[in-house]
């Protein structure tokens, strides 16, 4: 007799991890490019219907965006000119590192 509802194995571990909610509470990639679109709002509305975890997800998504952007920069394994400023949405011309190599003030405010 087959056993329904019993998990016996996980087939694909790719992209599987355990992270704090602030890292996980973000829009899926297909919505992330337009976070203020009608579709993104619909997604948030549906998440909000999942109580009480949905409300917790919505809070993490709205309150921890800067943390996620900073983490994205820190976990990046390659380097590009202007990567930090582009990822964090900072104005590189008005907030560049000084000639002594110090990080700009906007980045320090974020961290």
C-alpha positions as CSV (number, residue, x, y, z in Angstrom):
1,X,0.0,0.0,0.0
2,X,1.5,3.4,-1.0
3,X,2.2,6.0,1.7
4,X,0.7,9.3,0.8
5,X,1.9,12.5,2.5
6,X,5.2,11.0,3.8
7,X,8.3,12.7,2.5
8,X,11.0,10.1,1.9
9,X,13.7,12.2,0.2
10,X,14.6,15.6,-1.3
11,X,15.6,15.2,-5.0
12,X,17.1,18.6,-5.8
13,X,19.1,20.5,-3.2
14,X,20.3,23.2,-5.6
15,X,19.5,26.7,-4.2
16,X,18.3,25.2,-0.9
17,X,19.4,26.9,2.3
18,X,18.4,28.1,5.7
19,X,18.4,31.8,6.1
20,X,16.9,34.4,8.5
21,X,13.5,35.8,7.4
22,X,15.0,39.2,6.5
23,X,17.0,37.5,3.7
24,X,14.1,35.4,2.4
25,X,11.3,37.9,2.5
26,X,11.6,39.5,-0.9
27,X,9.7,39.4,-4.1
28,X,10.4,36.5,-6.5
29,X,12.8,37.4,-9.4
30,X,10.1,37.7,-12.0
31,X,8.5,40.5,-9.9
32,X,11.7,42.1,-8.4
33,X,12.4,44.2,-11.5
34,X,9.2,46.1,-10.9
35,X,8.5,46.1,-7.2
36,X,5.7,48.6,-7.4
37,X,3.8,47.0,-10.2
38,X,0.2,45.8,-10.0
39,X,1.5,42.2,-10.1
40,X,3.9,42.8,-7.2
41,X,1.0,44.3,-5.2
42,X,-1.2,41.3,-6.0
43,X,1.6,39.0,-4.8
44,X,1.9,40.9,-1.5
45,X,-1.9,40.8,-1.1
46,X,-1.9,37.1,-1.5
47,X,1.0,36.6,0.9
48,X,-0.9,38.8,3.5
49,X,-3.7,36.3,3.4
50,X,-1.5,33.6,4.9
51,X,-1.9,34.4,8.6
52,X,0.2,35.1,10.8
53,X,3.2,34.1,8.7
54,X,2.1,36.2,5.8
55,X,2.1,39.4,7.9
56,X,5.5,38.5,9.2
57,X,6.8,38.1,5.6
58,X,5.3,41.4,4.6
59,X,7.0,43.1,7.5
60,X,10.3,41.6,6.7
61,X,10.0,42.5,3.0
62,X,9.3,46.1,3.8
63,X,11.6,46.7,6.7
64,X,14.7,44.9,5.7
65,X,15.3,45.9,2.0
66,X,18.5,47.7,2.9
67,X,19.8,44.6,4.8
68,X,19.2,42.4,1.7
69,X,20.9,44.9,-0.6
70,X,24.0,45.1,1.7
71,X,24.1,41.3,1.9
72,X,23.9,41.0,-1.9
73,X,27.0,43.2,-2.1
74,X,28.9,41.2,0.6
75,X,28.1,37.8,-0.9
76,X,29.0,38.8,-4.4
77,X,32.0,36.7,-5.6
78,X,33.1,39.0,-8.4
79,X,34.0,42.6,-8.5
80,X,32.9,45.3,-10.9
81,X,33.6,49.0,-10.8
82,X,30.7,50.8,-9.1
83,X,29.0,47.5,-7.9
84,X,28.4,48.7,-4.4
85,X,26.9,51.9,-5.5
86,X,24.7,50.4,-8.2
87,X,23.4,47.6,-5.9
88,X,22.7,49.9,-3.0
89,X,21.2,52.6,-5.2
90,X,23.7,55.2,-4.0
91,X,24.8,58.2,-6.2
92,X,28.4,57.4,-6.9
93,X,29.4,60.9,-8.0
94,X,28.1,62.5,-4.8
95,X,29.3,59.8,-2.5
96,X,32.6,58.4,-3.7
97,X,35.4,57.0,-1.7
98,X,38.1,59.5,-0.9
99,X,41.6,59.3,-2.4
100,X,42.7,57.6,0.9
101,X,40.5,54.7,0.1
102,X,37.8,55.3,2.7
103,X,34.2,54.3,2.0
104,X,31.8,57.1,1.1
105,X,29.5,58.4,3.8
106,X,26.3,57.0,2.2
107,X,27.6,53.5,2.4
108,X,28.7,54.0,6.0
109,X,25.2,55.3,6.8
110,X,23.7,52.1,5.4
111,X,26.1,49.7,7.2
